[in-house]
């Protein structure tokens, strides 16, 4: 159902336009909720630490996790001690906040938090109430800057900087609010964020002449780096894919982007899309011919069921140099704390 909706949303048309009254009601509720935090009717946690929020206003994958991993790596290089706060979609831990380690069970902690723990080596906390995990990180002195993954709509936690990420090819789809279109918030929300980013080149019509209301839109390139065997840890260069038939498995927000990446690397792709956060079973990876190649996010869930021919394509984010420069300048500004809401 979710995949079908996204196909309808990410077009130039609005085949679900007859649901416009529901979209209006949804927009009214979103704005009302936002106002309750702005006017103090709902409590907002103001952390003494800088809070950097990475998120989006569209449904579906936009490359938030690779950018979050890059952001944490960059902060570490600048001398910061980051802590990642995550909702942990589908997580079922025994308690909150839940500290995630690289070898944690993704069924208990969520796939993206485990992946980020593996990729960054910094503390990762899972809690649907990010304000609570922020308070825990402060009390335990886990670090000196908080990075909130997929937290743009979590207004109970005040933030220092906001990053709103779009898929460069899909943009805002038909530009309508849910359920008519893919927008989780009205497009004018971008006026209040600090950085608008596109993963991949901004090809969608949304970005022609600049994103309405945004100061500037920076491109973030997602760069494949190496193939990693999920069982043995062996690595192979990307040239190994050239001309090879592979079963491409993706349980992410936008599987087509992963398939396109493999095609661009010369692979002959047999696509196997799954729902985002799909819980894999061994028979999901049982194909008669060819190796399996999957994303790092899917790899953390398949470590115990993978055969010898299952490979992960590791990808890193590479932002525009101008974004890095502006980010470093903003991080030097003291006392910049706002409640977006």
QUIHUBEL-V438131 format. One record per helix or strand. SS is the DSSP state (helix for helix, strand for strand). FROM is the first residue (numbers start at 0). TO is the last residue. If there is no record, write none. Layout:
BEGIN
SS|FROM|TO ; SS|FROM|TO
END
This chain:
BEGIN
helix|1|8 ; helix|16|37 ; strand|44|44 ; strand|49|54 ; strand|57|57 ; helix|63|76 ; strand|81|85 ; strand|97|99 ; helix|105|108 ; helix|110|119 ; strand|122|125 ; helix|129|138 ; strand|144|148 ; strand|156|156 ; strand|158|158 ; strand|160|166 ; strand|176|176 ; strand|182|182 ; helix|186|191 ; strand|194|198 ; helix|204|206 ; strand|216|228 ; strand|234|235 ; helix|237|240 ; strand|244|249 ; helix|254|263 ; strand|267|272 ; helix|281|284 ; strand|290|294 ; helix|295|298 ; strand|309|318 ; helix|320|330 ; strand|337|337
END
